Amino acid sequence: MTPNPTPSDISRSQRIGVTEAMIAYLFWGFATGIYFKFLDHVNPMELLAWRVLAGLPVMLVLVALPPGIGRIRAAISTPKAFRILVLSTVLIALNWFTFIYAVVSDRLVEASLGYYINPLVSVLLGRMVLGERLSPLQRKAIWIAVVGVVLFGWSAISTSIRIVGPDGRFDLSSLAELPWISLVLPISFGCYGLLRKKMKADSVTGLTIEMILLFPVMLALELVLAARGVSSFTTTDWNTDLLLLVGGFVTVLPLIAFAAAARRLRLATIGILQYVAPTCQFILAITIFGEQVGPMKLAAFGLIWIAVVLYCFDAYRDLRREHPKSSPSTA
């Protein structure tokens, strides 16, 4: 008979969980952005392809350990489950490509904004699709975030649309600079999360199946690029080849750390810690990558940060309600 864990055992497990989560979020925040920045001379679609081509072998090694194969069979046991996985595969590919494009096109600030509002979008989608109730603080946070996104978008519009020519025509060529990245990232990942709730698979198993589904498409893409002589693999330099090949570890390592943390921590704790990644991305964008953030965009981020504080306070309050006698150091 296994003895019940003592409070010190629980506290130690939670500290380990926080450490694992921080490793994952710091990796997603700093290492992933730096990795793709080193490869900004490569076509973003090819970067997506190699994320799958190099990542799948690593994932297969993980799920080869028992009972991984059985979990894959269980996850695709019905046609409905398979259809859900196909949809989630499309969404995660869209999310990955958008982030890669943001990094290589010097728009990581927009990506960080998208990941800041991602939890709020997920909460809103839960309300709209699943009928989940929103707390008063969550509603306030969502509305403040909406105002922040609108302000960020208006800042982009005011600098993108110009009047040209004597006839006063509008030059709309710069509308591609609008912050669509900040919306595509949270909406795609929010919908992905909704689909994942309907799946009988853990994060590692689910991602492995999604990579299996993506593999033939990405392999065909790489072969087409190679046939046309525009592939960067084996045609640029050995540094590029090596970085493309280690892309699988860049994808898998933080996922392993996060999966381990998720088994130890409450969802509310993870909900608070997840803002480490976009904070790192924002710092990376303005300090290392040299992206510019004007006064209006900074004001927009100020509103987003207020919304984040409200969201985190609400999550922390839920934690205290669940465990009113927990010590302040309890995660």
C-alpha positions as CSV (number, residue, x, y, z in Angstrom):
1,M,0.0,0.0,0.0
2,T,1.4,3.4,-1.1
3,P,1.6,5.9,1.8
4,N,-0.2,9.2,1.4
5,P,2.2,12.0,0.4
6,T,3.1,14.4,3.2
7,P,2.8,18.2,2.9
8,S,6.6,18.4,2.4
9,D,6.4,15.9,-0.5
10,I,3.6,17.9,-2.1
11,S,5.5,21.1,-1.7
12,R,8.7,19.6,-3.2
13,S,6.7,18.2,-6.1
14,Q,5.2,21.6,-6.8
15,R,8.6,23.3,-6.7
16,I,9.9,20.8,-9.2
17,G,6.8,21.4,-11.3
18,V,7.3,25.2,-11.3
19,T,11.0,24.6,-12.3
20,E,9.9,22.3,-15.2
21,A,7.3,24.9,-16.3
22,M,9.8,27.7,-16.2
23,I,12.2,25.7,-18.3
24,A,9.5,25.1,-20.9
25,Y,8.3,28.7,-21.0
26,L,11.8,30.2,-21.0
27,F,12.7,27.9,-23.8
28,W,9.6,28.9,-25.8
29,G,10.2,32.5,-25.0
30,F,13.9,32.9,-25.7
31,A,15.4,29.8,-27.4
32,T,12.7,29.2,-30.0
33,G,12.8,32.9,-31.2
34,I,16.6,32.9,-31.4
35,Y,16.6,29.6,-33.2
36,F,14.3,30.8,-36.0
37,K,16.1,34.2,-36.1
38,F,19.3,32.3,-37.0
39,L,17.4,30.8,-39.9
40,D,15.6,33.9,-41.1
41,H,17.3,33.4,-44.5
42,V,15.3,30.2,-45.0
43,N,11.7,30.2,-46.5
44,P,9.2,30.1,-43.5
45,M,7.4,27.2,-45.2
46,E,10.6,25.2,-45.3
47,L,11.2,26.0,-41.6
48,L,7.8,24.6,-40.9
49,A,8.6,21.5,-42.9
50,W,11.8,20.8,-41.1
51,R,10.1,21.4,-37.7
52,V,8.0,18.4,-38.6
53,L,10.5,16.3,-40.5
54,A,13.1,16.6,-37.8
55,G,10.6,16.6,-34.9
56,L,8.7,13.4,-35.8
57,P,11.6,11.0,-35.2
58,V,12.1,12.4,-31.8
59,M,8.4,12.1,-30.9
60,L,8.3,8.5,-32.2
61,V,11.2,7.6,-29.9
62,L,9.2,9.0,-27.0
63,V,5.9,7.2,-27.8
64,A,7.8,3.9,-28.6
65,L,8.2,3.6,-24.9
66,P,5.2,1.6,-23.4
67,P,2.3,2.3,-23.3
68,G,2.8,5.0,-26.0
69,I,1.8,2.8,-29.0
70,G,-1.4,1.8,-27.2
71,R,-2.2,5.5,-26.5
72,I,-1.9,6.3,-30.3
73,R,-4.3,3.5,-31.1
74,A,-6.8,4.7,-28.5
75,A,-6.5,8.3,-29.7
76,I,-7.6,7.4,-33.3
77,S,-9.9,4.6,-32.4
78,T,-13.0,6.2,-33.9
79,P,-13.7,8.2,-37.1
80,K,-14.8,11.2,-35.0
81,A,-11.5,11.1,-33.1
82,F,-9.5,11.0,-36.3
83,R,-11.5,13.9,-37.8
84,I,-10.8,16.0,-34.7
85,L,-7.1,15.2,-35.0
86,V,-7.0,16.2,-38.6
87,L,-8.6,19.6,-37.7
88,S,-6.2,20.1,-34.8
89,T,-3.3,19.2,-37.1
90,V,-4.3,22.1,-39.5
91,L,-4.6,24.5,-36.6
92,I,-1.2,23.7,-35.0
93,A,0.5,23.9,-38.4
94,L,-1.1,27.4,-38.9
95,N,0.0,28.4,-35.4
96,W,3.6,27.2,-36.0
97,F,3.9,28.9,-39.4
98,T,2.5,32.2,-38.1
99,F,5.0,32.2,-35.3
100,I,7.9,31.3,-37.6
101,Y,6.8,34.1,-40.0
102,A,6.6,36.6,-37.2
103,V,10.2,35.9,-36.1
104,V,11.8,35.9,-39.6
105,S,9.9,39.0,-40.7
106,D,10.9,41.1,-37.6
107,R,7.4,41.0,-36.0
108,L,8.0,39.1,-32.8
109,V,6.4,42.0,-30.8
110,E,3.1,41.1,-32.5
111,A,3.6,37.4,-31.7
112,S,4.2,38.3,-28.0
113,L,1.0,40.3,-28.0
114,G,-0.8,37.3,-29.4
115,Y,0.5,35.0,-26.8
116,Y,-0.4,37.5,-24.0
117,I,-4.0,37.5,-25.1
118,N,-4.1,33.8,-25.9
119,P,-5.4,32.7,-22.5
120,L,-8.1,35.4,-22.6
121,V,-9.1,34.2,-26.1
122,S,-9.3,30.6,-24.8
123,V,-11.5,31.7,-21.9
124,L,-13.8,33.6,-24.4
125,L,-14.0,30.7,-26.7
126,G,-14.8,28.4,-23.8
127,R,-17.7,30.8,-23.0
128,M,-19.0,31.0,-26.6
129,V,-18.6,27.3,-27.5
130,L,-18.8,25.3,-24.3
131,G,-20.9,27.7,-22.3
132,E,-18.3,28.0,-19.5
133,R,-19.0,30.9,-17.1
134,L,-16.7,33.9,-16.9
135,S,-15.9,35.5,-13.6
136,P,-16.3,39.3,-13.3
137,L,-12.5,39.7,-13.4
138,Q,-12.2,37.6,-16.5
139,R,-14.9,39.7,-18.3
140,K,-13.1,42.9,-17.3
141,A,-9.7,41.4,-18.5
142,I,-11.2,40.4,-21.8
143,W,-12.7,43.9,-22.5
144,I,-9.5,45.6,-21.5
145,A,-7.5,43.3,-23.8
146,V,-9.9,44.0,-26.7
147,V,-9.3,47.7,-26.2
148,G,-5.6,47.1,-26.2
149,V,-5.7,45.0,-29.4
150,V,-7.8,47.7,-31.1
151,L,-5.3,50.4,-30.0
152,F,-2.4,48.3,-31.3
153,G,-4.3,47.8,-34.6
154,W,-5.1,51.5,-34.9
155,S,-1.4,52.3,-34.4
156,A,-0.6,50.0,-37.3
157,I,-3.3,51.4,-39.5
158,S,-2.3,55.0,-38.9
159,T,1.2,54.2,-40.1
160,S,0.3,51.8,-42.9
161,I,-2.3,53.8,-44.9
162,R,-0.9,56.7,-46.8
163,I,-2.3,59.2,-49.3
164,V,-0.3,59.2,-52.5
165,G,-0.6,61.1,-55.8
166,P,-2.3,64.4,-56.6
167,D,-5.7,62.7,-56.8
168,G,-5.6,61.7,-53.1
169,R,-5.6,58.0,-53.6
170,F,-4.9,55.8,-50.6
171,D,-1.8,53.6,-50.7
172,L,-2.9,50.3,-49.2
173,S,0.2,48.3,-50.0
174,S,1.3,48.4,-46.3
175,L,-1.9,46.8,-45.0
176,A,0.0,43.5,-44.7
177,E,1.7,45.2,-41.7
178,L,-1.5,45.2,-39.7
179,P,-1.2,43.0,-36.6
180,W,-3.0,40.0,-38.0
181,I,-0.3,37.8,-36.3
182,S,-1.6,39.0,-32.9
183,L,-5.0,37.5,-33.8
184,V,-4.1,34.4,-35.8
185,L,-1.9,33.0,-33.0
186,P,-4.4,33.1,-30.1
187,I,-7.4,32.2,-32.2
188,S,-5.7,29.2,-33.9
189,F,-4.3,28.0,-30.6
190,G,-7.6,28.7,-28.7
191,C,-9.5,26.6,-31.3
192,Y,-6.7,24.0,-31.0
193,G,-7.2,23.8,-27.3
194,L,-11.0,23.4,-27.7
195,L,-10.4,20.4,-30.0
196,R,-7.8,18.9,-27.7
197,K,-10.5,18.9,-24.9
198,K,-12.4,16.5,-27.0
199,M,-9.5,14.2,-27.6
200,K,-8.5,11.2,-25.5
201,A,-4.8,11.8,-25.8
202,D,-2.1,13.4,-23.7
203,S,0.0,16.3,-25.3
204,V,2.9,14.1,-26.4
205,T,0.7,11.4,-28.0
206,G,-1.6,14.0,-29.7
207,L,1.4,16.0,-31.1
208,T,3.0,12.8,-32.4
209,I,-0.2,11.9,-34.3
210,E,-0.4,15.5,-35.7
211,M,3.2,15.3,-36.9
212,I,2.5,11.9,-38.5
213,L,-0.3,13.5,-40.4
214,L,1.8,16.5,-41.4
215,F,4.9,14.4,-42.3
216,P,3.9,13.4,-45.9
217,V,2.7,17.0,-46.7
218,M,5.9,18.5,-45.4
219,L,8.1,15.9,-47.1
220,A,6.4,16.6,-50.4
221,L,6.9,20.4,-49.8
222,E,10.6,19.9,-49.2
223,L,11.0,17.7,-52.3
224,V,9.3,20.3,-54.4
225,L,11.5,23.0,-53.1
226,A,14.6,20.8,-53.7
227,A,13.4,20.0,-57.3
228,R,13.0,23.7,-58.0
229,G,16.4,24.5,-56.6
230,V,15.1,26.8,-53.9
231,S,15.6,24.5,-50.9
232,S,18.1,25.8,-48.3
233,F,18.9,22.3,-47.1
234,T,22.4,21.1,-48.4
235,T,22.6,24.2,-50.6
236,T,23.4,27.0,-48.2
237,D,26.0,26.1,-45.6
238,W,26.6,23.4,-43.0
239,N,25.4,25.7,-40.2
240,T,22.0,25.9,-41.8
241,D,21.8,22.2,-42.4
242,L,22.7,21.5,-38.8
243,L,20.2,24.0,-37.4
244,L,17.4,22.5,-39.6
245,L,18.2,19.0,-38.4
246,V,18.1,20.0,-34.7
247,G,14.7,21.7,-35.2
248,G,13.0,18.6,-33.8
249,F,14.7,19.0,-30.4
250,V,13.7,22.7,-30.4
251,T,10.1,21.5,-30.7
252,V,10.2,18.5,-28.4
253,L,12.4,19.5,-25.4
254,P,10.1,22.3,-24.0
255,L,7.1,20.0,-24.6
256,I,8.6,17.3,-22.5
257,A,9.3,19.8,-19.7
258,F,5.8,21.2,-19.9
259,A,4.1,17.8,-19.9
260,A,6.1,16.9,-16.8
261,A,5.1,20.2,-15.1
262,A,1.4,19.7,-16.0
263,R,1.4,16.5,-14.1
264,R,2.5,18.3,-10.9
265,L,0.8,21.7,-11.1
266,R,-2.7,22.9,-11.0
267,L,-4.1,24.5,-14.1
268,A,-4.4,27.9,-12.3
269,T,-0.7,27.8,-11.5
270,I,0.1,27.0,-15.2
271,G,-2.3,29.8,-16.2
272,I,-0.1,32.3,-14.3
273,L,3.3,30.9,-15.4
274,Q,2.4,30.9,-19.1
275,Y,2.9,34.6,-19.3
276,V,6.7,34.0,-18.9
277,A,7.0,33.1,-22.6
278,P,5.4,36.2,-24.2
279,T,7.3,38.4,-21.7
280,C,10.6,36.8,-22.9
281,Q,9.5,37.2,-26.5
282,F,8.8,40.9,-25.9
283,I,12.1,41.5,-24.2
284,L,13.9,39.6,-27.0
285,A,12.2,41.6,-29.7
286,I,13.0,45.0,-28.4
287,T,16.4,44.4,-26.9
288,I,18.2,41.9,-29.2
289,F,16.2,42.0,-32.4
290,G,15.8,45.8,-32.4
291,E,12.0,45.9,-33.2
292,Q,10.5,49.3,-32.6
293,V,7.5,49.9,-30.2
294,G,6.0,53.4,-30.5
295,P,4.1,55.2,-27.8
296,M,0.7,54.0,-29.0
297,K,1.8,50.4,-29.2
298,L,3.4,50.7,-25.8
299,A,0.1,52.0,-24.5
300,A,-1.7,49.0,-26.1
301,F,0.7,46.7,-24.3
302,G,0.0,48.6,-21.1
303,L,-3.7,47.7,-21.4
304,I,-2.8,44.1,-22.2
305,W,-0.6,43.9,-19.1
306,I,-3.4,45.2,-17.0
307,A,-5.7,42.5,-18.4
308,V,-3.0,39.9,-17.7
309,V,-2.7,41.1,-14.1
310,L,-6.5,40.8,-13.6
311,Y,-6.4,37.3,-15.2
312,C,-3.6,36.1,-13.0
313,F,-5.1,37.6,-9.8
314,D,-8.4,35.8,-10.6
315,A,-6.4,32.5,-11.1
316,Y,-4.5,33.1,-7.8
317,R,-7.7,33.8,-6.0
318,D,-9.2,30.5,-7.3
319,L,-6.1,28.7,-5.9
320,R,-6.5,30.3,-2.5
321,R,-10.2,29.3,-2.5
322,E,-9.3,25.7,-3.3
323,H,-6.6,25.5,-0.7
324,P,-7.2,28.2,2.0
325,K,-4.7,26.7,4.4
326,S,-1.9,26.5,1.9
327,S,1.3,28.3,2.8
328,P,2.2,31.3,0.7
329,S,5.0,29.3,-1.0
330,T,2.6,26.7,-2.3
331,A,2.3,26.8,-6.1
